[in-house]
Every structure is written in structure tokens, then in C-alpha cells.
Amino acid sequence: MPKVVEVRGHAIKVFTDDHGPAHLHVLKQGILLKISLQPVAFVSAKYGRPSEHVKRGAITVVQEHIDACWAVWRKIYGEDTDR
């Protein structure tokens, strides 16, 4: 699972054996948040219930690094993914 970026305690990762629609995972405080890429939004969480603050933080980090997120997603899943 390639890591896109790690910033402010958020590790953004794309799972190589996952599926569409385009999304990634953000690990924060032991919680794995699924964030869609179009639009950038919280989808679900595993391993705990994230607070609204944690959800907003994950969304913000993805938005700040959206180009890198899309680049890694496309490298794994192909160029035909719409943005």
C-alpha cells in the first residue's frame, strides 16, 4: 500500500488491491478513514469512531495534497480514472 504523504499525524495511503470509485485511506489516531477523491469527502471508518475534528482534518490533508493523491491513484489504477 503506497503512502502518498504523512503530515500532521495523518498517513494517506492507497491500497493496491482495492477498487473504485476513486478513494484513499487516511490513518489517524489508530482509525482508518476512507476518503473519496471526487468529491473529497468522508466515506467510512474502521477501528473506531472518528470525531468530526478528525474527519475534517483528514479531508483537509487530502485536499492540500490532492494532486499527489490523484497521481498515486492513477499510477495504480490507470490513467482512465476521471478527475
N, C-alpha and C positions, 0 to 999 in steps of 0.2 A: 504494500500500500504506500504509494509515493506521498511524501509530505510536501505540501505546497509551500507552507510557511509556518513558523511558530512565532507568535508575537503576543505580548501581554498575557501569557499563560494560556493562549489558545493555540492548539495544534490543528491545522487544517490539513485534512488528508482526503485522497481519492482512493477508494477501494478498486482494485483491478478486476475483481470478479463480481462486480455489482452490475446494475442495469439502469436504463433510463427511466424516467426523464432525468435530464442533467441535474446532478446534485453532488454534494460532498459531505464530509463529516468533520465536525469540529469537536475535539476533546477538550473539555474544560471542567476542572474540579471533579474528575472521575466520571463525568457524564458525557455520553456520546450523543451529540446533537446532529440531526440530519437537516441540512440547509439546501433548499432548491437554488438553482442558479438563474432560473428565468421564470418568474421574478425571484430576486433574492428574498427568501422567506424561510422561517422556521417550519419544519415539516413534522418532526417527531424526535423523541429522545429515548435512549436506553440507559440503564444503570442509574436511574434516579430521576427526580423531577426538577428540571432547571427552573430557577426563579426567572421572572421577567427581565431582571437585570442581566442575568447570564444569557438569556435568549437574545436580548438587544446587543449585548457585547459580541456575541458570535456573528450576528448579522452584520454589525458594523465592521468587524475584521474582514469578513468575506467581501463586503462592498469596497473596502480600502484596497483589497488585493484581487479584485475581480478579473483583471487581465491575466494574472498568474494562474488563477483558478481555472479559467477557461482554457488556457494553454495546456495545463496538465490534463484536464478532462479530454481535450481533443487529441492529445498525444496518445492517450489510452484507448479512447472510443472512436476516434476518427474525425476527419475534417467536416463531415456532413452534418454535424450537430449544429442546429440553429442557435443563434445568439440573439 
